[in-house]
């Protein structure tokens, strides 16, 4: 750990702060929509218990929302402190959705959160319901714009490179917003957030039923969570299939690494349920494969092969060589004080899509154009992410996902039979299943972000070129500071959550 360079330390810092932040985001988004559903039932039925349900779960939502804000704001500052060249290179594009998220979504959500808590006796029923729905809309819009920015890093459309300014420039905001990666990433991630909110409500309600407290509130909350959660969990599975399809189209190396697919798979490719990736022999030990499944998910056909890691590395070698041509032409264009030479400009435009692959050689030679075959080969293998954590993270995430589908399906069945409170075995399982959606969500981010390496911007900007010109000591200090501060916030969040859960909705406590 003491030998980490600035790039590795900056990645570690951003990764840890992102994982901390994402402990709070899914619950905020999921609870916001559940609050809107519960209050809608209150307005339609005028039954006081639904009002108290909304207020009680709203307290837990508020605690989590505050922690999410505190951990999220610092992440955007890291683009300037730790990733200065990245911000310079793509700021014209990447900054737009982040700015819109702050102006449109976060301010909307933050403003109406205050009205939600302090407007119960000051607004009409319908007025307060509108506020609650606007809080839910704001949380979803925040996620949308953040994921649009992230999706562009995975699939950089609607933009072009300007060799005169050495920056990426936006050509179509429409293409960036409606990128297929952005759309699939948004609906998949938000559905996972809904699952998190539903599991949280279900688990706490199961706790109350096991303790014999707040029976009416707990039964109704669990019923809502069961229905909402089942629909959300099934959506995650279906939309995960869509994410797999877009990944196979735009990030072939990521898919091959997730599947530890060393050789090109003939159609239709099989899905590896279990195996031990062997990084030395470039094969998998103890492999157990289900035929056809991966091919159907990734290509939606029966006749399309999936390229393996070895063939993709060979393709990377070809792109690196074309990237060397682009880099050489770029230098000549930059050195020209007069009108650019038409032939040099044409040569650059022909190969500029491979410029990022040429930049991978910066790790081995500063001039790029004098790279040896051995250096080209090393740079090509650098395009392969760390396979082992990707392989197991994905499988554990999928396993948890199907477990949650079974959990919600059981809860929905028991709720329709009105047997929830009698099924203590299920209530215990629901209670102990509380951490599962968070584990799956964190694993999902590891798959998405770690699988993109070595790119900060897929195929365009290597991660090691995006860092700031700072020393390792500075990054170590800020990294340790973030870990201590965020851990302190996490402890406070858990303490407050446990306190208010144990306290419960006091107004509904049954009298002796």
C-alpha positions as CSV (number, residue, x, y, z in Angstrom):
1,X,0.0,0.0,0.0
2,X,2.9,2.4,0.7
3,X,4.2,2.0,-2.8
4,X,1.0,3.3,-4.5
5,X,1.5,6.1,-7.0
6,X,-0.7,9.2,-7.4
7,X,-3.0,7.6,-9.9
8,X,-3.7,4.6,-7.7
9,X,-4.1,6.7,-4.6
10,X,-6.5,9.1,-6.4
11,X,-8.5,6.1,-7.7
12,X,-8.6,4.6,-4.2
13,X,-9.8,7.9,-2.7
14,X,-12.5,8.5,-5.2
15,X,-13.6,4.8,-5.1
16,X,-13.9,4.9,-1.3
17,X,-15.8,8.1,-1.2
18,X,-18.1,6.9,-3.9
19,X,-18.8,3.6,-2.0
20,X,-19.4,5.5,1.2
21,X,-21.8,7.9,-0.6
22,X,-23.6,5.1,-2.3
23,X,-24.5,3.7,1.1
24,X,-27.0,6.5,1.4
25,X,-28.1,7.2,-2.2
26,X,-30.1,4.0,-2.8
27,X,-32.1,4.3,0.4
28,X,-32.9,8.0,-0.3
29,X,-34.2,7.3,-3.7
30,X,-36.1,4.2,-2.7
31,X,-37.7,5.7,0.4
32,X,-38.7,8.9,-1.4
33,X,-41.0,7.0,-3.8
34,X,-42.4,4.8,-1.0
35,X,-43.2,7.9,1.0
36,X,-45.1,9.3,-2.0
37,X,-47.1,6.0,-2.3
38,X,-48.0,5.9,1.4
39,X,-49.1,9.5,1.5
40,X,-51.2,9.0,-1.7
41,X,-53.0,6.2,0.1
42,X,-53.6,8.6,3.1
43,X,-55.0,11.3,0.8
44,X,-57.3,8.8,-0.9
45,X,-58.5,7.0,2.2
46,X,-58.2,9.7,4.9
47,X,-57.0,7.1,7.3
48,X,-54.7,8.5,10.0
49,X,-52.4,5.5,10.2
50,X,-51.2,6.1,6.6
51,X,-50.3,9.7,7.6
52,X,-48.3,8.4,10.6
53,X,-46.6,5.8,8.4
54,X,-45.5,8.6,6.0
55,X,-44.2,10.7,8.9
56,X,-42.3,7.8,10.6
57,X,-40.6,6.6,7.5
58,X,-40.0,10.2,6.6
59,X,-37.8,10.7,9.7
60,X,-35.6,7.9,8.6
61,X,-35.5,9.3,5.1
62,X,-34.5,12.7,6.4
63,X,-31.5,11.2,8.4
64,X,-30.3,9.3,5.3
65,X,-30.8,12.3,3.0
66,X,-28.7,14.6,5.2
67,X,-25.9,12.0,5.2
68,X,-26.1,11.6,1.5
69,X,-25.7,15.3,0.9
70,X,-22.7,15.5,3.3
71,X,-20.9,12.6,1.6
72,X,-21.8,13.6,-2.0
73,X,-20.8,17.2,-2.3
74,X,-17.1,16.5,-1.7
75,X,-17.0,14.0,-4.6
76,X,-17.5,16.7,-7.2
77,X,-14.6,18.7,-5.7
78,X,-12.3,15.8,-6.3
79,X,-12.6,16.3,-10.0
80,X,-10.6,19.5,-9.4
81,X,-8.3,18.4,-6.6
82,X,-7.4,14.9,-7.8
83,X,-8.4,14.8,-11.5
84,X,-7.5,18.2,-12.8
85,X,-6.4,17.1,-16.3
86,X,-9.5,15.0,-16.6
87,X,-11.6,18.1,-15.8
88,X,-9.7,20.1,-18.3
89,X,-10.0,17.5,-21.0
90,X,-13.7,16.7,-20.7
91,X,-15.1,19.6,-18.6
92,X,-17.1,21.1,-21.4
93,X,-19.2,17.9,-21.6
94,X,-18.9,16.3,-18.2
95,X,-19.7,19.5,-16.3
96,X,-23.0,20.1,-18.1
97,X,-25.1,17.3,-16.5
98,X,-23.4,17.8,-13.1
99,X,-24.4,21.5,-13.2
100,X,-28.0,20.6,-14.3
101,X,-28.2,18.1,-11.5
102,X,-27.3,20.7,-8.9
103,X,-29.6,23.4,-10.3
104,X,-32.6,21.3,-11.4
105,X,-32.6,18.2,-9.3
106,X,-30.7,18.7,-6.0
107,X,-32.1,22.2,-5.3
108,X,-35.6,20.9,-6.1
109,X,-35.2,17.9,-3.8
110,X,-33.6,19.9,-1.0
111,X,-36.2,22.7,-1.1
112,X,-39.2,20.4,-0.9
113,X,-37.6,18.2,1.8
114,X,-38.0,21.2,4.1
115,X,-41.6,21.6,3.1
116,X,-42.2,17.9,3.6
117,X,-41.1,18.0,7.2
118,X,-42.5,21.4,8.2
119,X,-45.5,21.6,6.0
120,X,-47.8,19.0,7.6
121,X,-49.9,21.6,9.4
122,X,-49.3,24.4,7.0
123,X,-50.3,22.8,3.7
124,X,-53.5,21.1,2.5
125,X,-53.4,17.4,2.1
126,X,-53.1,17.6,-1.6
127,X,-50.5,20.4,-1.4
128,X,-48.4,18.3,0.9
129,X,-48.8,15.2,-1.3
130,X,-47.5,17.3,-4.2
131,X,-44.5,18.2,-2.2
132,X,-43.8,14.6,-1.4
133,X,-44.0,13.6,-5.0
134,X,-41.7,16.5,-5.9
135,X,-39.2,15.2,-3.4
136,X,-39.3,11.8,-5.1
137,X,-39.0,13.4,-8.5
138,X,-36.0,15.4,-7.4
139,X,-34.2,12.4,-6.1
140,X,-34.8,10.5,-9.3
141,X,-33.7,13.5,-11.4
142,X,-30.5,13.7,-9.4
143,X,-29.8,10.1,-10.2
144,X,-30.6,10.7,-13.8
145,X,-28.2,13.5,-14.5
146,X,-25.4,11.9,-12.5
147,X,-25.9,8.6,-14.4
148,X,-25.9,10.5,-17.7
149,X,-22.5,11.9,-16.9
150,X,-21.2,8.5,-15.8
151,X,-22.7,6.8,-18.9
152,X,-20.8,9.3,-21.1
153,X,-17.6,8.1,-19.5
154,X,-18.6,4.5,-20.4
155,X,-19.8,5.4,-23.9
156,X,-18.6,8.9,-25.1
157,X,-21.1,9.9,-27.8
158,X,-22.2,13.4,-28.9
159,X,-18.7,14.8,-28.7
160,X,-15.5,15.4,-30.7
161,X,-11.8,16.1,-30.0
162,X,-10.5,19.6,-30.9
163,X,-6.8,19.3,-31.6
164,X,-6.4,23.1,-31.3
165,X,-7.6,23.3,-27.7
166,X,-6.7,19.7,-26.8
167,X,-10.2,19.3,-25.2
168,X,-13.3,17.3,-25.9
169,X,-16.2,19.4,-27.1
170,X,-19.9,18.6,-27.1
171,X,-21.6,18.2,-30.5
172,X,-25.0,16.9,-29.5
173,X,-26.5,17.2,-26.0
174,X,-29.4,15.1,-27.2
175,X,-27.1,12.1,-28.0
176,X,-25.5,12.4,-24.6
177,X,-28.9,12.4,-22.8
178,X,-30.5,9.7,-24.9
179,X,-27.4,7.4,-25.1
180,X,-28.6,3.8,-24.9
181,X,-26.0,3.3,-22.1
182,X,-27.4,6.3,-20.1
183,X,-31.0,5.0,-20.5
184,X,-30.2,1.4,-19.4
185,X,-27.9,2.5,-16.6
186,X,-30.5,4.9,-15.2
187,X,-33.4,2.6,-15.1
188,X,-31.3,-0.3,-13.8
189,X,-29.7,1.7,-11.1
190,X,-32.9,3.4,-10.0
191,X,-34.7,0.1,-9.8
192,X,-32.0,-1.2,-7.6
193,X,-32.5,1.9,-5.4
194,X,-36.3,1.1,-5.2
195,X,-35.3,-2.5,-4.1
196,X,-33.1,-1.0,-1.3
197,X,-35.9,1.2,0.0
198,X,-38.4,-1.7,-0.1
199,X,-36.0,-4.1,1.7
200,X,-35.4,-1.4,4.4
201,X,-39.1,-0.9,5.0
202,X,-39.7,-4.7,5.0
203,X,-36.9,-5.5,7.4
204,X,-37.8,-2.8,9.9
205,X,-41.5,-3.8,9.7
206,X,-40.5,-7.5,10.3
207,X,-38.5,-6.3,13.4
208,X,-41.7,-4.7,14.8
209,X,-43.8,-7.7,14.0
210,X,-41.3,-10.0,15.7
211,X,-41.3,-7.7,18.8
212,X,-45.1,-7.4,18.8
213,X,-44.9,-3.6,18.4
214,X,-46.8,-1.2,16.0
215,X,-48.6,-4.1,14.4
216,X,-50.9,-2.1,12.2
217,X,-48.2,0.2,10.9
218,X,-45.8,-2.8,10.4
219,X,-48.3,-4.9,8.5
220,X,-49.3,-2.1,6.1
221,X,-45.7,-1.0,5.6
222,X,-44.6,-4.6,4.9
223,X,-47.4,-5.1,2.4
224,X,-46.6,-2.0,0.5
225,X,-42.9,-2.9,0.5
226,X,-43.7,-6.5,-0.7
227,X,-45.6,-5.3,-3.7
228,X,-43.4,-2.4,-4.6
229,X,-40.2,-4.5,-4.0
230,X,-41.3,-7.4,-6.1
231,X,-42.0,-5.1,-9.1
232,X,-38.7,-3.4,-8.6
233,X,-36.7,-6.6,-8.2
234,X,-38.1,-8.0,-11.3
235,X,-37.3,-4.7,-13.1
236,X,-33.7,-5.0,-11.9
237,X,-33.4,-8.4,-13.5
238,X,-35.0,-7.4,-16.8
239,X,-33.1,-4.1,-17.0
240,X,-29.9,-5.9,-16.0
241,X,-30.4,-7.9,-19.2
242,X,-30.5,-4.6,-21.1
243,X,-27.3,-3.4,-19.4
244,X,-25.6,-6.6,-20.5
245,X,-26.7,-6.1,-24.1
246,X,-25.4,-2.5,-24.2
247,X,-22.1,-3.6,-22.6
248,X,-21.7,-6.2,-25.3
249,X,-22.1,-3.5,-28.0
250,X,-20.0,-0.8,-26.5
251,X,-17.6,-2.3,-23.9
252,X,-16.6,-5.7,-25.2
253,X,-13.5,-6.0,-23.1
254,X,-15.5,-5.3,-19.9
255,X,-17.9,-8.0,-20.8
256,X,-15.1,-10.5,-21.6
257,X,-13.4,-9.7,-18.3
258,X,-16.6,-10.1,-16.3
259,X,-17.1,-13.5,-17.8
260,X,-13.4,-14.4,-17.7
261,X,-13.8,-15.3,-21.3
262,X,-10.3,-15.8,-22.6
263,X,-11.2,-17.3,-26.0
264,X,-13.8,-16.1,-28.5
265,X,-17.0,-18.0,-27.7
266,X,-18.9,-19.4,-30.7
267,X,-22.6,-18.6,-30.9
268,X,-24.5,-18.9,-28.7
269,X,-22.0,-18.3,-25.9
270,X,-22.4,-20.1,-22.6
271,X,-22.5,-18.4,-19.2
272,X,-20.0,-19.5,-16.6
273,X,-21.7,-20.1,-13.2
274,X,-18.6,-21.0,-11.4
275,X,-14.9,-21.0,-12.2
276,X,-11.5,-19.8,-10.9
277,X,-9.9,-17.4,-13.4
278,X,-6.2,-18.4,-13.8
279,X,-4.3,-15.3,-14.8
280,X,-1.1,-17.2,-15.5
281,X,-2.5,-19.8,-17.9
282,X,-5.2,-17.6,-19.3
283,X,-7.9,-20.1,-18.7
284,X,-10.5,-21.0,-16.0
285,X,-10.1,-23.8,-13.5
286,X,-13.1,-25.8,-12.3
287,X,-15.3,-24.2,-14.8
288,X,-19.1,-24.9,-14.8
289,X,-20.9,-23.4,-17.7
290,X,-24.6,-23.2,-18.8
291,X,-24.9,-23.2,-22.6
292,X,-26.5,-20.4,-24.6
293,X,-27.4,-18.1,-21.7
294,X,-24.6,-15.5,-22.2
295,X,-25.2,-15.4,-26.0
296,X,-28.9,-14.7,-25.6
297,X,-28.3,-12.0,-23.0
298,X,-25.4,-10.2,-24.6
299,X,-26.3,-10.5,-28.3
300,X,-30.0,-11.5,-28.3
301,X,-29.2,-13.8,-31.2
302,X,-28.2,-17.5,-31.7
303,X,-25.6,-16.8,-34.4
304,X,-23.4,-14.0,-33.0
305,X,-20.1,-15.0,-31.4
306,X,-18.6,-13.1,-28.5
307,X,-15.0,-12.0,-28.7
308,X,-12.7,-13.3,-26.0
309,X,-9.9,-11.4,-24.1
310,X,-7.1,-12.7,-26.3
311,X,-8.7,-11.6,-29.5
312,X,-9.7,-8.2,-28.0
313,X,-6.0,-7.7,-27.0
314,X,-5.0,-8.3,-30.6
315,X,-7.5,-5.7,-31.7
316,X,-6.1,-3.3,-29.1
317,X,-2.6,-3.8,-30.6
318,X,-3.9,-2.8,-34.0
319,X,-5.7,0.3,-32.5
320,X,-2.5,1.3,-30.6
321,X,-0.5,1.2,-33.8
322,X,-3.2,3.4,-35.5
323,X,-3.1,5.6,-32.3
324,X,0.6,6.1,-32.8
325,X,-0.1,7.5,-36.3
326,X,-2.8,9.8,-34.8
327,X,-0.4,11.0,-32.1
328,X,2.3,11.8,-34.6
329,X,-0.1,13.7,-36.8
330,X,-1.4,15.6,-33.8
331,X,2.1,16.7,-32.8
332,X,2.7,18.0,-36.3
333,X,-0.6,19.9,-36.3
334,X,0.2,21.4,-32.9
335,X,3.7,22.5,-34.1
336,X,2.4,24.1,-37.2
337,X,2.1,27.9,-36.8
338,X,0.5,28.3,-40.2
339,X,-2.6,26.8,-41.8
340,X,-2.5,23.0,-41.0
341,X,-1.2,20.7,-43.7
342,X,-4.2,19.1,-45.4
343,X,-2.6,15.7,-45.7
344,X,-1.6,15.7,-42.0
345,X,-5.0,16.9,-41.0
346,X,-6.6,14.2,-43.1
347,X,-4.3,11.6,-41.6
348,X,-5.2,12.7,-38.0
349,X,-8.9,12.7,-38.7
350,X,-8.7,9.2,-40.2
351,X,-7.1,7.8,-37.0
352,X,-8.2,10.1,-34.3
353,X,-10.7,7.6,-32.9
354,X,-7.6,5.5,-31.9
355,X,-5.7,8.4,-30.3
356,X,-6.6,7.2,-26.8
357,X,-5.1,3.8,-27.5
358,X,-1.9,5.5,-28.6
359,X,-1.9,7.4,-25.3
360,X,-1.7,4.2,-23.4
361,X,1.9,4.1,-24.5
362,X,2.6,7.2,-22.3
363,X,3.1,4.8,-19.4
364,X,6.1,3.2,-21.2
365,X,7.6,5.9,-23.4
366,X,7.0,9.7,-23.3
367,X,7.3,10.1,-27.1
368,X,4.9,7.4,-28.1
369,X,6.0,7.2,-31.7
370,X,9.1,5.3,-30.8
371,X,7.3,2.5,-29.0
372,X,8.6,-1.0,-29.4
373,X,6.6,-4.1,-30.2
374,X,7.1,-5.2,-26.6
375,X,5.7,-1.9,-25.3
376,X,2.8,-2.1,-27.6
377,X,2.0,-5.6,-26.4
378,X,2.2,-4.4,-22.7
379,X,-0.1,-1.5,-23.5
380,X,-2.6,-3.8,-25.2
381,X,-2.7,-6.1,-22.2
382,X,-3.3,-3.0,-20.0
383,X,-6.7,-2.8,-21.6
384,X,-7.7,-5.9,-19.7
385,X,-9.3,-4.9,-16.3
386,X,-8.5,-6.9,-13.1
387,X,-10.5,-10.0,-13.9
388,X,-10.9,-11.8,-10.6
389,X,-12.7,-9.1,-8.6
390,X,-15.0,-8.4,-11.7
391,X,-15.8,-12.1,-12.1
392,X,-16.8,-12.7,-8.5
393,X,-18.4,-9.3,-7.9
394,X,-20.8,-9.8,-10.8
395,X,-21.8,-13.3,-9.7
396,X,-22.3,-12.4,-6.1
397,X,-24.4,-9.4,-7.3
398,X,-26.6,-11.6,-9.5
399,X,-27.0,-14.2,-6.7
400,X,-28.2,-11.5,-4.3
401,X,-30.5,-10.2,-6.9
402,X,-32.3,-13.5,-7.4
403,X,-32.4,-14.0,-3.6
404,X,-34.2,-10.7,-3.3
405,X,-36.7,-11.6,-6.0
406,X,-37.5,-14.8,-4.0
407,X,-37.8,-12.7,-0.8
408,X,-40.2,-10.3,-2.3
409,X,-42.2,-13.0,-4.0
410,X,-42.6,-14.8,-0.7
411,X,-43.6,-11.6,1.1
412,X,-46.1,-10.8,-1.6
413,X,-47.6,-14.3,-1.4
414,X,-47.9,-14.2,2.4
415,X,-49.4,-10.7,2.3
416,X,-52.1,-11.8,-0.1
417,X,-52.9,-14.7,2.3
418,X,-52.8,-12.4,5.3
419,X,-50.2,-14.6,6.9
420,X,-47.3,-12.2,7.3
421,X,-47.4,-11.8,11.1
422,X,-47.8,-15.6,11.6
423,X,-44.8,-16.5,9.5
424,X,-42.1,-15.8,11.9
425,X,-39.5,-17.8,9.9
426,X,-40.0,-15.3,7.0
427,X,-39.9,-12.3,9.3
428,X,-36.5,-13.4,10.7
429,X,-35.2,-13.9,7.1
430,X,-36.5,-10.5,6.1
431,X,-34.8,-8.9,9.1
432,X,-31.4,-10.5,8.5
433,X,-31.7,-9.8,4.8
434,X,-31.4,-6.1,5.4
435,X,-27.8,-5.6,4.2
436,X,-28.3,-7.6,0.9
437,X,-29.4,-4.7,-1.4
438,X,-26.5,-2.5,-0.2
439,X,-24.0,-5.3,-0.9
440,X,-25.4,-5.8,-4.3
441,X,-25.4,-2.1,-5.1
442,X,-21.8,-1.7,-4.1
443,X,-20.8,-4.7,-6.1
444,X,-22.7,-3.2,-9.1
445,X,-20.6,-0.1,-8.9
446,X,-17.4,-2.1,-8.7
447,X,-18.4,-4.0,-11.8
448,X,-19.3,-0.8,-13.7
449,X,-16.4,1.4,-12.7
450,X,-13.6,-1.1,-12.2
451,X,-14.6,-2.8,-15.4
452,X,-13.9,0.4,-17.3
453,X,-10.2,0.4,-16.4
454,X,-7.7,1.5,-17.7
455,X,-10.0,4.2,-19.1
456,X,-11.2,7.4,-17.4
457,X,-13.1,7.9,-20.7
458,X,-13.7,4.7,-22.5
459,X,-11.2,4.4,-25.4
460,X,-10.2,8.1,-25.2
461,X,-8.4,9.1,-22.0
462,X,-6.4,6.6,-20.0
463,X,-6.9,7.0,-16.2
464,X,-3.3,7.6,-15.4
465,X,-3.3,10.7,-17.7
466,X,-6.3,12.3,-15.9
467,X,-4.8,12.9,-12.5
468,X,-3.7,16.2,-11.0
469,X,0.0,17.2,-10.6
470,X,0.1,16.5,-6.8
471,X,2.4,14.5,-4.6
472,X,1.5,11.2,-3.0
473,X,1.8,12.7,0.5
474,X,-1.0,15.2,-0.3
475,X,-3.3,12.5,-1.6
476,X,-2.5,10.2,1.4
477,X,-3.5,13.0,3.8
478,X,-6.7,13.8,2.1
479,X,-7.5,10.0,1.7
480,X,-7.0,9.4,5.4
481,X,-9.0,12.5,6.2
482,X,-11.9,11.3,4.1
483,X,-11.9,7.8,5.5
484,X,-12.0,9.2,9.1
485,X,-14.6,11.8,8.4
486,X,-16.9,9.5,6.4
487,X,-16.6,6.7,8.9
488,X,-17.6,9.2,11.6
489,X,-20.7,10.1,9.5
490,X,-21.6,6.5,8.9
491,X,-21.4,5.8,12.6
492,X,-23.7,8.8,13.3
493,X,-26.1,7.6,10.6
494,X,-26.3,4.1,12.0
495,X,-26.7,5.5,15.6
496,X,-29.6,7.8,14.6
497,X,-31.3,5.2,12.5
498,X,-31.2,2.6,15.4
499,X,-32.3,5.3,17.8
500,X,-35.4,6.3,15.9
501,X,-36.3,2.7,14.8
502,X,-36.2,1.6,18.5
503,X,-38.2,4.7,19.5
504,X,-40.7,4.1,16.7
505,X,-43.7,6.2,15.9
506,X,-44.5,7.0,19.5
507,X,-48.0,8.4,18.7
508,X,-49.1,4.9,17.5
509,X,-47.7,3.0,20.5
510,X,-50.5,0.7,21.8
511,X,-51.8,1.6,25.2
512,X,-51.7,-1.1,27.9
